[in-house]
Amino acid sequence: MRVYFSVDHGYTPVKFEHMRGPNKVAATVSVVSLEEVAEGVWFPASGTITKPDSDRVHAYQAIGPIRVCPRRIST
């Protein structure tokens, strides 16, 4: 897998390439828009999923508010 990061968004991952072999991309997930959900925390609000052997493009988009919930730590 190859992962690409956005320097402008605190090194948030913005592209993933799933590999089939050392130099062949099997699928790509690309972030189209990021939403800042907490200070310095970015969430992929929309993007695309493609495969090089297909003309189809699958899209995803957050349709409601994106929330960050505090994590509970058990003691």
C-alpha positions as CSV (number, residue, x, y, z in Angstrom):
1,M,0.0,0.0,0.0
2,R,1.1,3.5,-0.7
3,V,-0.2,6.4,1.4
4,Y,0.0,10.1,0.5
5,F,-0.3,12.9,3.1
6,S,-1.3,16.5,3.0
7,V,1.3,18.7,4.6
8,D,-1.2,21.6,4.8
9,H,-3.6,19.5,6.9
10,G,-1.3,18.2,9.6
11,Y,-0.1,15.2,7.5
12,T,-3.6,13.8,7.1
13,P,-3.7,10.9,4.7
14,V,-5.4,12.0,1.4
15,K,-4.7,9.2,-1.0
16,F,-4.3,5.4,-0.6
17,E,-3.1,3.1,-3.4
18,H,-3.7,-0.6,-2.8
19,M,-1.0,-2.5,-4.6
20,R,-1.1,-5.7,-6.5
21,G,2.6,-6.5,-6.8
22,P,5.4,-4.0,-6.4
23,N,4.4,-1.6,-9.2
24,K,0.7,-2.3,-10.1
25,V,-2.1,-0.3,-8.5
26,A,-5.2,-2.4,-7.8
27,A,-7.4,0.4,-6.4
28,T,-7.1,4.1,-5.4
29,V,-9.0,5.9,-2.7
30,S,-8.6,9.7,-3.1
31,V,-9.9,12.3,-0.6
32,V,-11.6,15.2,-2.4
33,S,-12.4,17.3,0.6
34,L,-11.4,17.5,4.2
35,E,-13.4,18.9,7.1
36,E,-11.7,20.1,10.3
37,V,-13.6,18.3,13.1
38,A,-11.5,19.5,16.0
39,E,-8.4,21.7,16.2
40,G,-5.8,20.1,13.9
41,V,-8.0,17.0,13.3
42,W,-9.2,16.5,9.7
43,F,-11.8,14.1,8.4
44,P,-12.2,13.0,4.8
45,A,-15.7,14.5,4.0
46,S,-15.8,13.2,0.4
47,G,-13.7,11.3,-2.0
48,T,-13.5,8.8,-4.8
49,I,-12.6,5.1,-5.2
50,T,-11.3,3.9,-8.6
51,K,-9.7,0.9,-10.1
52,P,-7.4,1.2,-13.1
53,D,-9.1,-1.6,-15.0
54,S,-12.5,0.0,-14.8
55,D,-14.2,3.2,-16.1
56,R,-16.4,3.3,-13.0
57,V,-15.7,5.9,-10.2
58,H,-17.3,5.3,-6.8
59,A,-17.9,8.4,-4.7
60,Y,-18.5,8.9,-1.0
61,Q,-19.6,11.9,0.9
62,A,-20.5,12.6,4.5
63,I,-24.1,13.5,4.7
64,G,-24.4,14.6,8.3
65,P,-22.4,16.4,10.8
66,I,-19.0,14.8,11.6
67,R,-18.4,14.6,15.3
68,V,-15.4,13.7,17.4
69,C,-16.4,11.8,20.6
70,P,-14.0,11.8,23.5
71,R,-12.6,8.4,24.2
72,R,-13.3,6.9,27.6
73,I,-10.4,5.2,29.3
74,S,-11.3,2.5,31.7
75,T,-9.4,2.4,35.0
